[in-house]
Amino acid sequence: MTSPELQPAEEPPARRSVDRRDVVGTILLLVAHLGLLVISALIGAVMSMGEPCPPPGCYGDTWTDLAVVLLLPLAGLVFLGDLVAAVVLLALRRPATLAPILGCVIQGTLLATAVVLANAV
């Protein structure tokens, strides 16, 4: 009879190897997403400057303000979520390229929505 403290310890499970292409692809996609974030910030700044309009018909300013308010904070949150998801997936040694791809698609959709809202009069 053996006591529980004398039994051999279990070996930890083997760690999955990290695919270098996944890491490089994830980093490149995060850099692309950062580029989209910078473009969104520049477009938001240009939209917020706007041209002065005559007093009786300034209805487009409300839509432009809404577009800028939606674009800048949401773009930053999407990038932050994208970055955190990619780092967590890489730390767990799982494929992480889907997170930046999804983030870029969401960022592009936000950008297109903001442009459409700013041009709605």
C-alpha positions, 0 to 999 in steps of 0.5 A: 500500500502506498500513501498519497504523498509518495505517489509520483507527481503528474507531468504537466501537459506539453505546451503547444508551439507557437506558429511564427507566421501567426505571431507575425501576421497578428503583429502586422494586422495590429499595425494595420489596425493602428493605421486605420485608427490614425486615419479615423482620428485624422478624418474625425479632426477634419470633420470637426473643423467643418465649414461655417454655414449660414445661420438658417440652415445648419442642420448638418452640424448635428450629424457631424458632431454625432459622427465625430463622437461615435468615431473617435472613442469607439475607434479607440475602444475597438483597437484596445479590445483588439490588442487585448484579445490578440495578446491574450490569445497569443499568451494562450498559444492559440491562433490570434490573427482572427482578432485583428482581422475582426478589429479592422473590419469593425474599424472600417465599418465605423469609419464608413458609418461616420463618413455617411453620418457626416455627409447626411444633411 
